[in-house]
Amino acid sequence: TGADALSAARSRSIVNKLVVFLLPTGVGVLLFLMPLASFFWPPLRAHLFPLPLVGFVPTGLAIIVLGRVLTFSSVLQLRGAKRRKAIPSGWFRHSRNPGLVGMFAFYLGLCLVFGGPWLWLGVPIYFANMHSRVRLEEANLEAAHGASWRSYAERVARYLPLPGLR
């Protein structure tokens, strides 16, 4: 259950927390920085991204833009709801984590634009790391808000409102 996961996370040693939470996050940040590094230092691009997927660049760019729009608009919706002391609406009626769905789309778009094995190898690391963080955050929300959170979680998909992804 969520309470068990939250309790287990809180009882981990500092070293264990660093390995379980900080290491995958650090790897994710490094992977996100690779395209930026190759942009500012072009000779690095051939080493980091030896297999460009030229045919997928337009699709990847569209997915990057879509992901950024989804992430930023969901952040604005969440901030507005907090200011009004209201329940978030907009994207939050369809996904409990629309900002993260946008980040997942952004990452996949980067993979399509830049190719290269390193970004693709990072997909499962990034997704698993963020999913485990979401589960802990949702356990915390359930502990804080009880039945109202459970009702929301039953109505709204965690990521996408698609069969099998609830």
Accessible surface in RSA format (square Angstrom, percent):
REM  Atomic radii and reference values for relative SASA: ProtOr
REM  Chains: A
REM  Algorithm: Lee & Richards
REM  Probe-radius: 1.40
REM  Slices: 20
REM RES _ NUM      All-atoms   Total-Side   Main-Chain    Non-polar    All polar
REM                ABS   REL    ABS   REL    ABS   REL    ABS   REL    ABS   REL
RES THR A   1   128.26  91.2  79.83  80.9  48.43 115.4  90.81 122.0  37.45  56.6
RES GLY A   2    24.35  30.0   0.00   N/A  24.35  30.0  13.61  37.3  10.74  24.1
RES ALA A   3    71.42  65.7  60.14  92.8  11.28  25.7  63.75  89.8   7.67  20.3
RES ASP A   4    93.07  65.2  87.41  87.0   5.66  13.4  29.18  68.7  63.89  63.7
RES ALA A   5    32.10  29.5  21.37  33.0  10.73  24.4  29.59  41.7   2.51   6.6
RES LEU A   6    18.34  10.2  18.34  13.1   0.00   0.0  18.34  12.9   0.00   0.0
RES SER A   7    68.61  58.0  62.50  83.4   6.11  14.1  29.69  63.2  38.92  54.5
RES ALA A   8    51.81  47.6  43.54  67.2   8.27  18.8  49.44  69.6   2.37   6.3
RES ALA A   9    11.41  10.5   9.73  15.0   1.68   3.8  10.05  14.2   1.36   3.6
RES ARG A  10   154.94  65.1 135.54  69.1  19.40  46.2  58.90  80.5  96.04  58.2
RES SER A  11    92.73  78.4  56.55  75.5  36.18  83.4  49.65 105.7  43.08  60.3
RES ARG A  12    85.29  35.8  69.67  35.5  15.62  37.2  18.33  25.0  66.96  40.6
RES SER A  13    67.70  57.2  52.08  69.5  15.62  36.0  53.94 114.9  13.75  19.3
RES ILE A  14   122.71  69.8 119.66  89.1   3.05   7.3 119.66  86.2   3.05   8.3
RES VAL A  15   108.06  71.1 107.51  97.3   0.56   1.3 107.51  93.4   0.56   1.5
RES ASN A  16    60.77  41.9  56.38  54.5   4.39  10.6  10.36  24.9  50.40  48.7
RES LYS A  17    66.11  32.3  64.88  39.8   1.23   2.9  30.55  27.5  35.57  37.9
RES LEU A  18    88.45  49.3  85.51  61.2   2.94   7.4  86.39  60.7   2.06   5.5
RES VAL A  19    84.06  55.3  80.42  72.8   3.64   8.8  81.67  71.0   2.39   6.5
RES VAL A  20    54.85  36.1  44.38  40.2  10.47  25.2  49.38  42.9   5.48  14.8
RES PHE A  21    37.70  18.9  37.70  23.4   0.00   0.0  37.70  22.9   0.00   0.0
RES LEU A  22   105.64  58.8 104.02  74.4   1.62   4.1 104.93  73.7   0.71   1.9
RES LEU A  23   110.06  61.3 105.20  75.3   4.86  12.2 109.79  77.1   0.27   0.7
RES PRO A  24    30.25  22.0  27.46  25.0   2.79  10.1  29.72  24.5   0.53   3.3
RES THR A  25    44.56  31.7  42.23  42.8   2.33   5.5  43.80  58.8   0.76   1.2
RES GLY A  26    30.38  37.5   0.00   N/A  30.38  37.5  29.84  81.9   0.54   1.2
RES VAL A  27    49.38  32.5  48.25  43.7   1.13   2.7  48.55  42.2   0.83   2.3
RES GLY A  28     4.29   5.3   0.00   N/A   4.29   5.3   4.29  11.8   0.00   0.0
RES VAL A  29    78.31  51.5  76.96  69.7   1.35   3.2  77.63  67.4   0.68   1.8
RES LEU A  30   118.14  65.8 116.43  83.3   1.70   4.3 116.43  81.8   1.70   4.6
RES LEU A  31    18.06  10.1  18.06  12.9   0.00   0.0  18.06  12.7   0.00   0.0
RES PHE A  32    42.19  21.1  32.08  19.9  10.11  26.3  32.08  19.4  10.11  28.9
RES LEU A  33    84.69  47.2  84.33  60.3   0.36   0.9  84.43  59.3   0.26   0.7
RES MET A  34    26.05  13.5  24.53  16.2   1.51   3.6  15.66  13.3  10.39  13.8
RES PRO A  35     7.20   5.2   6.30   5.7   0.90   3.3   6.70   5.5   0.51   3.2
RES LEU A  36    92.78  51.7  88.55  63.4   4.23  10.6  91.77  64.4   1.01   2.7
RES ALA A  37    38.45  35.4  29.25  45.1   9.21  20.9  37.60  53.0   0.85   2.2
RES SER A  38     3.04   2.6   0.25   0.3   2.79   6.4   0.04   0.1   3.00   4.2
RES PHE A  39   146.17  73.1 127.81  79.2  18.36  47.8 134.44  81.5  11.73  33.6
RES PHE A  40   147.95  74.0 119.56  74.1  28.39  73.9 122.05  74.0  25.90  74.1
RES TRP A  41   152.57  61.2 152.57  73.8   0.00   0.0 133.67  71.3  18.90  30.7
RES PRO A  42    89.77  65.4  81.84  74.6   7.93  28.8  82.43  68.1   7.34  45.6
RES PRO A  43    84.68  61.7  69.11  63.0  15.56  56.6  81.79  67.5   2.89  18.0
RES LEU A  44    43.30  24.1  41.97  30.0   1.33   3.3  43.19  30.3   0.11   0.3
RES ARG A  45   101.61  42.7 101.61  51.8   0.00   0.0  30.96  42.3  70.65  42.8
RES ALA A  46    73.13  67.2  55.98  86.4  17.14  39.0  63.44  89.3   9.69  25.7
RES HIS A  47   139.59  76.3 120.81  84.0  18.78  48.0  76.21  78.5  63.38  73.8
RES LEU A  48    32.27  18.0  32.27  23.1   0.00   0.0  32.27  22.7   0.00   0.0
RES PHE A  49     6.35   3.2   0.44   0.3   5.91  15.4   0.44   0.3   5.91  16.9
RES PRO A  50    68.25  49.7  45.16  41.2  23.09  83.9  49.81  41.1  18.44 114.6
RES LEU A  51   113.67  63.3 109.77  78.5   3.89   9.8 113.55  79.7   0.12   0.3
RES PRO A  52    79.70  58.1  62.49  57.0  17.20  62.5  62.49  51.6  17.20 106.9
RES LEU A  53    57.07  31.8  52.47  37.5   4.60  11.6  56.89  40.0   0.18   0.5
RES VAL A  54   112.15  73.8 105.18  95.2   6.97  16.8 105.32  91.5   6.83  18.5
RES GLY A  55    70.65  87.1   0.00   N/A  70.65  87.1  40.55 111.3  30.10  67.4
RES PHE A  56   107.97  54.0 107.91  66.8   0.05   0.1 107.97  65.5   0.00   0.0
RES VAL A  57    44.40  29.2  44.40  40.2   0.00   0.0  44.40  38.6   0.00   0.0
RES PRO A  58    91.60  66.8  81.69  74.5   9.91  36.0  85.96  71.0   5.64  35.0
RES THR A  59    69.97  49.8  64.60  65.5   5.37  12.8  39.35  52.9  30.61  46.3
RES GLY A  60     0.00   0.0   0.00   N/A   0.00   0.0   0.00   0.0   0.00   0.0
RES LEU A  61    89.71  50.0  89.49  64.0   0.22   0.6  89.65  63.0   0.07   0.2
RES ALA A  62    62.19  57.2  49.04  75.7  13.15  29.9  57.54  81.0   4.65  12.3
RES ILE A  63    47.84  27.2  47.30  35.2   0.55   1.3  47.84  34.5   0.00   0.0
RES ILE A  64    25.42  14.5  25.42  18.9   0.00   0.0  25.42  18.3   0.00   0.0
RES VAL A  65    93.51  61.5  92.30  83.6   1.21   2.9  93.51  81.2   0.00   0.0
RES LEU A  66   115.03  64.1 111.64  79.9   3.40   8.5 114.70  80.6   0.33   0.9
RES GLY A  67     0.10   0.1   0.00   N/A   0.10   0.1   0.10   0.3   0.00   0.0
RES ARG A  68    59.96  25.2  59.96  30.6   0.00   0.0  33.65  46.0  26.31  15.9
RES VAL A  69    86.42  56.9  81.74  74.0   4.68  11.3  85.95  74.7   0.47   1.3
RES LEU A  70    25.29  14.1  24.70  17.7   0.59   1.5  25.21  17.7   0.09   0.2
RES THR A  71    14.49  10.3  14.49  14.7   0.00   0.0  14.49  19.5   0.00   0.0
RES PHE A  72   117.74  58.9 117.16  72.6   0.58   1.5 117.26  71.1   0.48   1.4
RES SER A  73    29.66  25.1  26.83  35.8   2.83   6.5  28.42  60.5   1.24   1.7
RES SER A  74     1.96   1.7   1.63   2.2   0.34   0.8   0.37   0.8   1.60   2.2
RES VAL A  75    56.57  37.2  55.28  50.0   1.29   3.1  56.54  49.1   0.03   0.1
RES LEU A  76   119.48  66.5 112.26  80.3   7.22  18.2 112.66  79.1   6.82  18.4
RES GLN A  77    53.88  30.1  44.03  32.2   9.86  23.5  29.66  63.1  24.23  18.4
RES LEU A  78    65.68  36.6  65.68  47.0   0.00   0.0  65.68  46.1   0.00   0.0
RES ARG A  79   143.50  60.3 140.86  71.8   2.64   6.3  36.97  50.5 106.53  64.6
RES GLY A  80     6.66   8.2   0.00   N/A   6.66   8.2   6.63  18.2   0.03   0.1
RES ALA A  81     0.97   0.9   0.97   1.5   0.00   0.0   0.97   1.4   0.00   0.0
RES LYS A  82   142.89  69.7 126.09  77.4  16.80  40.0  80.35  72.3  62.53  66.6
RES ARG A  83   186.64  78.4 153.77  78.4  32.87  78.3  78.92 107.9 107.72  65.3
RES ARG A  84   149.20  62.6 119.75  61.0  29.45  70.1  75.96 103.8  73.24  44.4
RES LYS A  85   190.34  92.9 151.67  93.1  38.67  92.1 110.83  99.8  79.51  84.7
RES ALA A  86    50.23  46.2  28.82  44.5  21.41  48.7  38.87  54.7  11.36  30.1
RES ILE A  87   138.28  78.7 124.61  92.8  13.67  32.9 126.24  90.9  12.05  32.7
RES PRO A  88    34.70  25.3  29.43  26.8   5.28  19.2  29.43  24.3   5.28  32.8
RES SER A  89    52.53  44.4  51.31  68.5   1.22   2.8  25.96  55.3  26.57  37.2
RES GLY A  90    18.38  22.7   0.00   N/A  18.38  22.7  17.61  48.3   0.77   1.7
RES TRP A  91   105.29  42.3 103.66  50.2   1.64   3.8 101.66  54.2   3.64   5.9
RES PHE A  92    18.23   9.1  17.87  11.1   0.36   0.9  17.87  10.8   0.35   1.0
RES ARG A  93   155.01  65.1 135.40  69.0  19.61  46.7  58.11  79.4  96.90  58.7
RES HIS A  94    96.79  52.9  93.18  64.8   3.61   9.2  60.24  62.1  36.55  42.5
RES SER A  95     6.56   5.5   6.56   8.8   0.00   0.0   6.56  14.0   0.00   0.0
RES ARG A  96    26.40  11.1  13.47   6.9  12.93  30.8   0.30   0.4  26.10  15.8
RES ASN A  97    20.75  14.3  15.78  15.2   4.97  12.0   5.72  13.8  15.03  14.5
RES PRO A  98     2.79   2.0   2.43   2.2   0.35   1.3   2.79   2.3   0.00   0.0
RES GLY A  99    14.87  18.3   0.00   N/A  14.87  18.3  13.15  36.1   1.71   3.8
RES LEU A 100    20.77  11.6  14.31  10.2   6.46  16.2  15.85  11.1   4.92  13.2
RES VAL A 101    18.90  12.4  18.33  16.6   0.57   1.4  18.33  15.9   0.57   1.6
RES GLY A 102     0.00   0.0   0.00   N/A   0.00   0.0   0.00   0.0   0.00   0.0
RES MET A 103    48.02  24.9  48.02  31.8   0.00   0.0  42.26  35.9   5.76   7.6
RES PHE A 104    26.50  13.3  26.50  16.4   0.00   0.0  26.50  16.1   0.00   0.0
RES ALA A 105    18.83  17.3  15.26  23.6   3.56   8.1  18.27  25.7   0.56   1.5
RES PHE A 106    36.62  18.3  36.62  22.7   0.00   0.0  36.62  22.2   0.00   0.0
RES TYR A 107     0.00   0.0   0.00   0.0   0.00   0.0   0.00   0.0   0.00   0.0
RES LEU A 108    63.27  35.2  63.27  45.3   0.00   0.0  63.27  44.4   0.00   0.0
RES GLY A 109     0.00   0.0   0.00   N/A   0.00   0.0   0.00   0.0   0.00   0.0
RES LEU A 110    13.46   7.5  13.46   9.6   0.00   0.0  13.46   9.5   0.00   0.0
RES CYS A 111     0.00   0.0   0.00   0.0   0.00   0.0   0.00   0.0   0.00   0.0
RES LEU A 112    29.39  16.4  29.39  21.0   0.00   0.0  29.39  20.6   0.00   0.0
RES VAL A 113    16.07  10.6  13.95  12.6   2.11   5.1  13.95  12.1   2.11   5.7
RES PHE A 114    27.10  13.6  26.71  16.5   0.40   1.0  26.72  16.2   0.38   1.1
RES GLY A 115     0.33   0.4   0.00   N/A   0.33   0.4   0.33   0.9   0.00   0.0
RES GLY A 116     3.31   4.1   0.00   N/A   3.31   4.1   0.98   2.7   2.33   5.2
RES PRO A 117    49.26  35.9  42.73  38.9   6.53  23.8  49.17  40.6   0.10   0.6
RES TRP A 118   123.52  49.6 122.59  59.3   0.93   2.2 113.20  60.4  10.32  16.7
RES LEU A 119     0.00   0.0   0.00   0.0   0.00   0.0   0.00   0.0   0.00   0.0
RES TRP A 120    98.19  39.4  90.27  43.7   7.92  18.6  87.19  46.5  11.00  17.8
RES LEU A 121   111.03  61.8 105.88  75.7   5.15  12.9 107.26  75.3   3.77  10.1
RES GLY A 122     0.86   1.1   0.00   N/A   0.86   1.1   0.60   1.6   0.26   0.6
RES VAL A 123    25.08  16.5  25.08  22.7   0.00   0.0  25.08  21.8   0.00   0.0
RES PRO A 124    84.39  61.5  76.06  69.3   8.33  30.3  82.55  68.2   1.84  11.4
RES ILE A 125    74.29  42.3  67.81  50.5   6.48  15.6  73.37  52.8   0.92   2.5
RES TYR A 126    15.04   7.0  14.68   8.4   0.35   0.9  11.83   8.9   3.21   4.0
RES PHE A 127    56.93  28.5  55.47  34.4   1.46   3.8  55.84  33.9   1.09   3.1
RES ALA A 128    64.71  59.5  52.17  80.5  12.53  28.5  60.06  84.6   4.65  12.3
RES ASN A 129    10.88   7.5   4.40   4.2   6.48  15.6   6.24  15.0   4.64   4.5
RES MET A 130    47.56  24.6  47.56  31.5   0.00   0.0  38.06  32.4   9.50  12.6
RES HIS A 131    64.23  35.1  64.23  44.6   0.00   0.0  47.65  49.1  16.58  19.3
RES SER A 132    47.38  40.0  44.23  59.0   3.15   7.3  39.81  84.8   7.57  10.6
RES ARG A 133    82.61  34.7  77.95  39.7   4.66  11.1  24.62  33.7  57.99  35.1
RES VAL A 134     6.82   4.5   6.52   5.9   0.29   0.7   6.74   5.9   0.08   0.2
RES ARG A 135   113.72  47.7 109.25  55.7   4.46  10.6  17.18  23.5  96.54  58.5
RES LEU A 136    35.12  19.6  34.22  24.5   0.89   2.2  34.50  24.2   0.62   1.7
RES GLU A 137    98.42  56.5  91.29  69.1   7.12  17.0  34.19  66.1  64.23  52.4
RES GLU A 138    14.14   8.1  13.26  10.0   0.88   2.1  10.54  20.4   3.60   2.9
RES ALA A 139     4.60   4.2   0.00   0.0   4.60  10.5   1.70   2.4   2.90   7.7
RES ASN A 140    72.39  49.9  72.32  69.9   0.07   0.2   4.32  10.4  68.07  65.8
RES LEU A 141    54.24  30.2  53.93  38.6   0.31   0.8  54.24  38.1   0.00   0.0
RES GLU A 142    54.42  31.2  52.25  39.5   2.17   5.2  10.07  19.5  44.35  36.2
RES ALA A 143    79.20  72.8  37.28  57.5  41.92  95.4  49.62  69.9  29.58  78.3
RES ALA A 144    74.61  68.6  34.33  53.0  40.28  91.6  45.10  63.5  29.51  78.2
RES HIS A 145   106.05  58.0  88.17  61.3  17.87  45.7  58.40  60.2  47.65  55.4
RES GLY A 146    22.41  27.6   0.00   N/A  22.41  27.6  21.02  57.7   1.39   3.1
RES ALA A 147    69.78  64.2  60.60  93.5   9.18  20.9  61.35  86.4   8.43  22.3
RES SER A 148    77.68  65.6  61.56  82.2  16.12  37.1  55.47 118.1  22.21  31.1
RES TRP A 149    31.71  12.7  28.54  13.8   3.17   7.4  25.16  13.4   6.55  10.6
RES ARG A 150   108.10  45.4 106.78  54.4   1.33   3.2  43.79  59.9  64.31  39.0
RES SER A 151    50.29  42.5  45.56  60.8   4.74  10.9  27.33  58.2  22.96  32.2
RES TYR A 152    33.32  15.6  33.32  19.0   0.00   0.0  31.53  23.7   1.79   2.2
RES ALA A 153    25.52  23.5  18.21  28.1   7.32  16.6  18.55  26.1   6.98  18.5
RES GLU A 154   135.42  77.7 112.19  84.9  23.23  55.3  48.39  93.6  87.03  71.1
RES ARG A 155   152.68  64.1 123.47  62.9  29.21  69.6  73.32 100.2  79.36  48.1
RES VAL A 156     8.96   5.9   6.81   6.2   2.14   5.2   8.96   7.8   0.00   0.0
RES ALA A 157     1.18   1.1   0.00   0.0   1.18   2.7   0.24   0.3   0.94   2.5
RES ARG A 158    49.16  20.6  49.16  25.1   0.00   0.0   1.77   2.4  47.39  28.7
RES TYR A 159    32.32  15.1  32.32  18.4   0.00   0.0  32.32  24.3   0.00   0.0
RES LEU A 160    66.58  37.1  66.58  47.6   0.00   0.0  66.58  46.8   0.00   0.0
RES PRO A 161    76.28  55.6  53.53  48.8  22.75  82.7  56.58  46.7  19.71 122.5
RES LEU A 162    89.73  50.0  88.39  63.2   1.34   3.4  89.71  63.0   0.02   0.1
RES PRO A 163   130.94  95.4 103.39  94.2  27.55 100.1 112.44  92.8  18.50 115.0
RES GLY A 164    82.81 102.1   0.00   N/A  82.81 102.1  42.70 117.2  40.10  89.8
RES LEU A 165    87.94  49.0  79.56  56.9   8.38  21.1  85.07  59.7   2.87   7.7
RES ARG A 166   132.45  55.6  99.37  50.7  33.07  78.7  78.28 107.0  54.16  32.8
END  Absolute sums over single chains surface
CHAIN  1 A    10322.5       8968.4       1354.1       7726.4       2596.1
END  Absolute sums over all chains
TOTAL         10322.5       8968.4       1354.1       7726.4       2596.1
